């Protein structure tokens, strides 16, 4: 099976995990849902995500538990049981390892911080370290940090429409950096994405340019768009970075109305057996100029 098909399998498995975080999840039943033996599935899951299935399930349960601690009045023991921790003590140990404080203290301290911010879980930030907002109509969109919809850790980034009027409008939360580190290599960009009410389309994107700003490699997931409502899932782009590359740009794109969250962007070098997702645009080159007076139909 080609590597490109593995991501579809992983996405299917992650959807299953997200829908069943409060249910019993074992390697056996997740692998069975994905249609693989548990040993083969464990290998490809860890290769694609960088962590084991068990670690992924635990991290997502803890992130969801952290959100419940902040935004509900549910008791700690009920949250622990809801996310399949056998005891409150085991939940506390696991939670403290990730968030560096026990659940009760986390609820008190983080809730007070949120309340000082007017009780809002999302806060618009014109300046998010390393990121900037661009696109056709960036003034009709908002980007910021979200402490409620989180895939892992304490926060995620978000991009959402605010005053968008047309499906032709789009914005991107993006970064740019020098290509030197990846020259001559094949690079995989991956991130976890969640969407809500996306009417146009959403996707990760990556572009490799030379010093003259010519596009050498590009992918915006337009052939596999993320639309409507989706759970957190893993998406990736694979591009070559030729020796004459100068700049790499990347980010998340939102076209039209909607709301998208992103977390855990990662760049990694992959070998040539991993197929690229480069969108090749074919141009028909004419033998000579035609219709110079615009009279021909």
PyMOL commands that set and color helices and strands:
alter all, ss='L'
color gray80, all
select helices_A, chain A and resi 3-19+27-34+38-49+53-71+76-82+88-99+103-116+138-140+180-182
alter helices_A, ss='H'
color red, helices_A
select strands_A, chain A and resi 122-124+132-135+141-146+156-161+170-178+185-210+215-219+226-241+245-255+259-270
alter strands_A, ss='S'
color yellow, strands_A
deselect
rebuild
show_as cartoon
